[in-house]
Amino acid sequence: MTYRHFQEVICLKVIDSHCPGCSILCGVQIIEDGDEIDIDFKKYCPINSGKLCKYGVDLPKIYGNALDFSSIEGNEVDYEVAITKISNLLKKWYSSSGGKEGIVLCCGDATNEELLAIEDLSSYFGMKCASGIGNILNVVGSIPFIHDIKNFDIVEGFEQIVLINIDPYYQYPLVARKLQNAKKRGKRIISIGPEGSHIERLAEEVIICSPANVHDCFKRHISENTEDFTLYITSMGIYSDPALIAEINNACVNTKSRAFFLKDYANTQASLILGFNSYKYGIEEIIDHIEEGRINAMVLIESPLFDTYLDSSRFRKACEKLKALVVMQSTMPRDLPNNAFLLPLPAFYKRRGALVNACGRLIELNGSSNGIIDVFNDMKKVLGHKDKLDFEKYVSKATGAYDKWISSFNDYEVVKVPDTKYSKEGPVHYYVVNPFLVRGMDHQLPKRTSGGLYQKASDKERYVIKQNIADGVVLAYQRDEKYKKLLSEY
Amino acid sequence: MMSDCYWGWSNRQDIRERGESGGFVSSLIESLVGKYDRVITIQKTGTVFEGNVVDVSDPSDVKSIQGALHSLCISMSAYIKKGIRTAIVLKPCDARAVIENMKRNHVKRDEVLLIGLNCGGTLPSVDTMKMIDIEFDLQPDEVVKEEISKGNLIFFTKEEKFSKSIDELEEQEYGRRESCRYCDFKIPSVCDMACGNWGTPSGKNITFIEVFSEQGRDALDNAVSEGFVSIKEPSEKLAEIRSKIDKTMKKLARKWKGKVIDPLMELSPENRLDYIKDALSPCIGCYACRKACPVCNCSSDCKCMQMDPDDNFPIPQYHAVRLLHLMESCVGCGNCTDVCPVDIPLARLHQLFSRTYEDRTGYRSGMSVDDIPPLSRGDLPEGY
């Protein structure tokens, strides 16, 4: 029996979901109205009380930009053709890799279950998994520092909060409101990093330093600071300096202080818990290894770095050398190398499975698609395998790993602060790791770098820097003389 | 007058037992499925604090839409689309927003059936869950039902009933959302009908219904004739009590306005400007307030979106334009405050402007499609 008299009107559907913009995983409701996608504010979600930053508000645009075709070396093909060619390409690479390495890179926009499936598939093709922050894990191990930071309210409880190279207003506005509340309660807030108008309003003490000197400034600060009930907040992601992360970890040893690392991809936290990183290098090292010919195959999953990586031209050029380059993502790519084999994935909100937010809480994604797992099963079918990757098996494995992790926190232990060439020559970031930039949002947001790098640059330089600005974000590479000069002036 | 008012209840025992106030609204919705393109209401998805909007396409969906959900403050008017015949259950402020949208021709009057719910105020979900833990010593998932009655906030677990005075809770910064406290539009008379439990016999599961339009009457007659609901004339005494409750709620709202809005109205222009500047200073330009606003109707290329919230004007142009535009259309729903990621009290600012405008011109937004704002008519009072 049909109850709808007006069959041409499609039933409106509201899906409880979470914003993939960063590791906070704000609650949001996705409204599907035929082909139109909109959002509503999920006010009962304890993480964000319905509040969203610009990225969340713009989700309809982002989800509306869905990748809906497959292509092989620039030519659009049917999904079946693409899946066959990709499966055969990877199989052929495996049988003739000749000692070269292949990696599957997923920065973290996948469910726990998908991450485990990626691990299985990469080992099937003799490849290694990377989330792009393996360099940090090499230094500090796999426990991603969530000692007692079970929810954002706890942020307000510390006597002192030190923001290190982070402007929460630009990067994680949902944390900014907790800091505002902390300030109202008389808590002391200190900022170490480049200047920013909002930080100056929030922090009682602002230690302004060049992005390149944050590490040294932080070391000086902790040597002079006696408060041992401090919360250190910074961002931990593909652009982070492992030495700074190690230093922050060490500042917590034998104190009541805690470190709170926000992450720029949705499920980076779980990639740490699930031991996803068998290739323990950062992005810059991975690019080096491609350039050196050590890596000659790569599968990029939900990591649209051709569009968003700060030195995307270098990344693109390196990837053009690969023997096998497979790109699987849910959004439309902007600047794909010609040798790429491209496959669409369902949008983040359409998938089912679990995620772990920045506070270490298990979050459910309420879609109906198995996402990457279904794609991998299609690949297995092409290669003649009758057995299928089982979603439920991954649920139980991921839950087991999570339970073990959540019950096994140890005290902070001293780690060696690395002195790698990447901490000296890698990308220097100035509020760089925010959802707006990492996600490649192309609209210009208000610039707040008053008196900073942007204003000091000449017209030509300003244009170049503008390419790397999003919401007051300025990137400079130490290895690039032009930027180095600007940085030293700054 | 009494001929437009009824007591009503569901004819289905299961809905009567599960539903709030006799399950009248649930069964009315059931009767409307198939008669409208969309039948929109709110459904519970977990505890009484969790839920979302549902387009009821099958009468069996009615099971999930029963019970009071004061902590689910969803802006319903956004779910109405021009060209799609929609029956929708909404709060008074939502209904005012729909009226504003009708004025702008974004909603057609004859395409919608507005089923209003009387509203003494809604609660902020997350803060209420925290309050339950702190003030009631309960876990949110223990609560199976909630109710606001006679100035008390009541939570039911499977075994017990817990009650506290809303006044007392609000003194401790809990209770209703700020915009609800000073809202004085409690019975949604701009709808096709208004439903609620004010004016019903104590201990009886019955809904008091007031019908305001032909469309409302048709919907009610249909639901009765098709056997979904039963109605009867209410007692005059209880109808009077309903009016008294409305008056008392309005009086309380005026008290809150006196506490929250009036002090801002009384500031000197310089101090008021300082207050507004300071309140807006944390703005990060996310435009969530615009997205959540039920009366902001411009498309994504709206002029205010091209303005930098961090410009050099005393009040950023983005906000200045919105404050002026909303002065004659803000319905005081409070959504802008709810969704602001840096906790700017936007609803308070907009109400400061719109209540001042109302005081000086007598015009109130969202009360009638035929009301044209004085600014648009060009006949502002002398000296304005």
Interface residues (C-beta under 8 A of the other chain):
Chain A: Y3 R4 H5 F6 V9 C11 L12 K13 V14 D16 Q29 I31 D33 I39 D40 F41 K42 K43 Y44 C45 P46 N48 S49 G50 K51 L52 C53 K54 G56 V57 Y169 Y170 P173 L174 A176 R177 Q180 S197 H198 R201 L445 P446 K447 R448
Chain B: V33 G34 K35 D37 R38 I40 T45 F49 E50 G51 N52 V53 V54 D55 S57 D58 P59 S71 L72 C73 I74 S75 A78 Y79 K81 I84 R85 P124 S125 V126 D127 M129 S281 P282 I284 G285 C286 Y287 A288 K291 A292 D308 P309 D310 N335 D338 V339 C340 P341 V342 D343
